[in-house]
Amino acid sequence: MIPAARRGPGPAMPRVASRAGRAADVAMAFGGTAVVLVVLATMLIHTGAARSLPKRTDFGLLVMACAAAALVYAVLNRERGLTLARDVRGRLRPGERMVETFAARLLREPEDGRSVVGPPVTFVITNMRVMLHRPSIGLDLQFERELDQVTAVRELGPAPGVLMQACVALELEFSDASHLRMIMTLATAHELTPVRTWYLKRRARHVRALVVRTEGPLPNFPDQDLSMLLEGGEPTVRILAMEENYLRVLTDGAGRERELWWYFHWAHMRVGPVEPTRLEGLPEDWLRLKLLFHESSSMVVCGRPASILRVREKALASGAGETASAS
């Protein structure tokens, strides 16, 4: 096994904030604006009354109304963000985390072929799934798709916007032949680009898996424990890159300057049979696989059946041995 190495500086994924945090920032901005407007309105009303300037007084009342509107928007936006974050957290699996959310509107095509702007939604990307959050019903459980079910993301060009905003249409295609069409403002679509490149782009040799348990040290470095693959000792999503002669374990979604690489040669590995995950909170059809390195270290990964079977078949085809049991 080659020692873990750190890549040099390179283009990094932007650090994404939680939806609740962004809602708090927006609420603070509008709340601060409301305070400034209240002060301005009070001054206008006071001077207008003192100097018998009715137009200034009327303008002060208008500014006060704008302050009230800004305050109401701040409260509503904060509550909407907290509701979204709470709903998503309630659906998260072990090792799953919310990556980012994007405001959008559904794009519909009735029988006459014309595109019609639908209701507003929030497009949610986690490190395992994509979701839709609707303001009226919360998370749309019938929509959820795994990241490896996204087969393509296409830009369909300019689209009709709301409030004269420049918008672009996007289409997501899924492996079950369904699709999702949305429109986003150009600014939102720009924010989506780096996240989309990492989480929604298929890579032929990459498999997204959940590392649930490790034992022993790194094979050639007994002073370093294999548990570094787990963040805080908890199940952690990793990318398994299946190269010709070795398996690489990559960090998921981190900037390149923070990305660690671990190499495990297929010929120095044994794999167990696939078994049910037996981990609460994961889908019932997920499978687990134990990878044994030099008889002294091991790693247990789990994921969607097709992904785990791909890893095992690749290992055996590249020279790995078999164990009789995964335990």
N, C-alpha and C positions, 0 to 999 in steps of 0.2 A: 504494500500500500504506500502511495506517495503521501508525504505529510500535508496537512491542511495548509493552504496558502492563501494569502490575501492579494486580491487584485489591486492594481494601481488605480489612481483616481480616474474617473471617467464620468460620463453623463449619469446623473443620478435621478431616480424616481423622486418626484416632489413629495415632501412629507405631507400626508393628508390628515386633516383634522377631523374629529368626530362631528357628526351632524349636530349634536347637542351643543358642542363648542361653537360651531359656526352660527347657530341660532342665537346663542348668547352674545356673540360679537355683533350681530345685526341688531339685536334688541338694545344693546348698549349704545350703538350708534344712533338709532332712532330715538332712544330715550334721551340721549344727550342733545340731539337736535330739538326735541320737544322742550327741554329745559331752556335752551337758548331762545326758542320762539316765544315761550311764556314770558321771559324777561323782556324781550323786545316788545311784545304785545302790551305788557303792563306799562312800559315807558310811553308807548304811543297813546294808549288810552288816557294815562295821567296827564300828559302834555296837551292832548286834545281837549280834555275837559277843562284844564286850567286856563287855556288860551282861547277857548270857544272855537275850536277848529273841528267841526263835526266830521269832515272827511278823514282827518287823522284818527279820530276816535273809531270811525267805521273800519278803517284799515287795521287798526289795532285789534278790533273784534275778529276780523278775517284772519289775522295772524294767529290769534288765540285758537280759532277753529282748526287751523292747520296744525298747531301744536297738539291739540286733542287727537286729531287724526293720526299723527306720527306716533303718539303714545299708544293708541289702540293697536296700530299695526305692529309696534314693538312687542306688545303683550301677546297678540295672536301668533306672530312669527315664533316667539319663544315657546309658546305652548305647542305649536305644530311640530317644532323641532324635537321637543321633549317626547311628544307622543310617538313620533317616528322612531327615535332612538329606543324608547321603551318597547315598542312592538318588535323591532328587529332583534334586540337583545333577548326577548322571550323566545325567539326561534333559533338562536345560535346553538350549534352543536359543540361538543368538545373540540378545542383547537380552532374553532371558527371565530373570525373577527370581522367587523364591518370595515371595509376599505374606504368607501366613499359613496356619497349619494349625489344625484343629479336631477334637478327639476326639469320636467319635460311635459309634453302633451301627446296623447295618443293620436296617431294619424290613421284615419279610416278612409276606405275607398268603397263607396256605395256602388250600386249596379251601373250607374251612368258613367263610372270611371273617373269622376272628379274627386280629388283629395279633399277631405273634410277634417278640420281640426277638432279633435275630441277633447275629453275632459283632462284636467291637469293630473299628473301622477308624479311620483318620485321613483326614479330608477336607482335601485340599490345594488351595489356590488360588494360581496364579501370575498374572502379568500377561498370559498368553496362554491358559491352559488350567485346567481343573479335573481333579484326579486323586484316586484312592483308594489309600491305602497300607494293606495288610493285614499284621498282625504276622507271619503264617506265611510269606507268599510275597513280601513287599515290594510294590512298585507293581503295581497291576492294569493291565496295558497294554491290556487289552480295554475298559476303562472310559473311558479318557481322552477328554475332549471339549474342543473349542475354546470360549472364552468366548462367542463369537457364536452357538454352537449351543444355549446355554441360553435357552429361550424363556419360562420362568416359574419362580418360586420361591414356593411356597405353604407357609403354616403350617397344619398339620392339627389343631392343638389339643393338649391334654395327651396324654401317652403313658405306657405302663408303664415305670417306671424300674428301675434296678439299685441295690441297697443303699438303698432307700427315698429316692432322690433325685427331686426334681421335674424332669420332663422334658417336652419338646415335640417333636412330630413335624414334619418338614419334607419336602417333595417338590420335587425338581427335574425339570422337563420339558425335553426336548431336541428339536431340530428333526427328528430321525429317528424321532420318536414313542416313543422309549424314555423311561424315567423312573427316578429314584433316590429311594428313601425312606429317611430316617435319623431317628434320635432323638438329641437332644442335651440336656444339662442346661440349665436356664434360664440359668445363668451363661454357658455356652458360646454358646448361641443369642444372648444379648445382645451378646457380643463379635463375633459374626458379622455383626450388623446393619449397621454402617457399611461393612464390606468388601463385603457382599452388595449394598448400595445402589449402590456404584460399579462393581463388577466383574461382577455378575450381572444387572443391570437393563438391559434393552434400551432404547436411545434411537434414535428413527427416523433422525435425521440424523448420528449418530456412527458412524464406522468406525475400528476399531482397526487400525493399520498399523505396520510396522517401517520407520523411516527408516534407510537403510543408507549413503547418501552425500549430501553437499551440496557445492556449489561456488559461490564468489563471495560477495559481501556481501548484506546486506539491501537490497532494491532502492532505497529512498529514504534509506538510511543507510550509505554506503560505509565508515564507520569501524566498523561492526558486522558481523561475519562470520556467515553463515548456519549455520556449523558449531556455533553455540550450541544448535542443535536436537539435537545428538549429545552424549550424556553421556560425557565422557572420550574423545571421538573414536570411540566404538564404536557399533554399531547400537543404536538406542533406540526403544522402543515409544512412539508418540504417538497421540493421538486426533485424527482428522480430522473436524471439524464442518463439514458442508456446508450453509452458509447460502444464501439466495437469490442474493446478489450476490458473495459472497466465500467463501473457504475459511479456516477457522480451524484452527490447529494448537495443540493443548492438551497440557499436561503430563498424565501418567497417574497418578492416584491420590495426588497431593500435596495438602497442605493449601491452602486457597484463598489464604492470605496468601503462599504461595510460587508460586502458579500464574501462569505467563507465557502471554500470548496473542499469536499472530502472525496477521495478516490478509493474505491474498493474493487480490486481485480476479480473478474468473474472466476478465473481459474483457482483462486484462493478462497472460494466461497462455497457454502452449502446452503441449500434452500429446503424448507419444510413444505408439507402439503398446505394447500389453501384451506382455511377453516372459517366459520362464522366469526364476526368481530367480538361478540360477547362484551361489548362496551355500551353502556347505557347512553342514550342520546343520539346514537348513530343509526342510519337506516338499516333495516333488518337484512337487506340483501347484500350489504357490504361484506367483504372478505378480508381476512388478515393473512399475512405471510411473514414467516420468521427467516431472517437472513443470518447465517452463522459465519463468522470470520475467524480463520485460523484456530478454530475450536475453543477460543478463549473469550471471544466477544460476540455479541449478537444484537440485532435490531429487529423490532417487530413493527411492521407497517400495515396499514389497512386502507381500504378505499373501495371504489366501485369495482364490481366483479371484472369487467373488461380490463380495467387498468392493472389490477393485481395479477390477473392471469398473464397479461403482457410482460410484466416484470419477471414472473417465474419462467415463462417460456423463453424469454431472452437469456436469462441466466443459464438455464440448462443447455440452450443451443450454443452458448459461448464457453462452455466448459465447467460450469459449476456442478457440484455433486448434489445428492439428495439426502435428506434425513428422513427417518421413519415417522417422526412426530414433530409437530410445531411447538410442543411444550418444552 
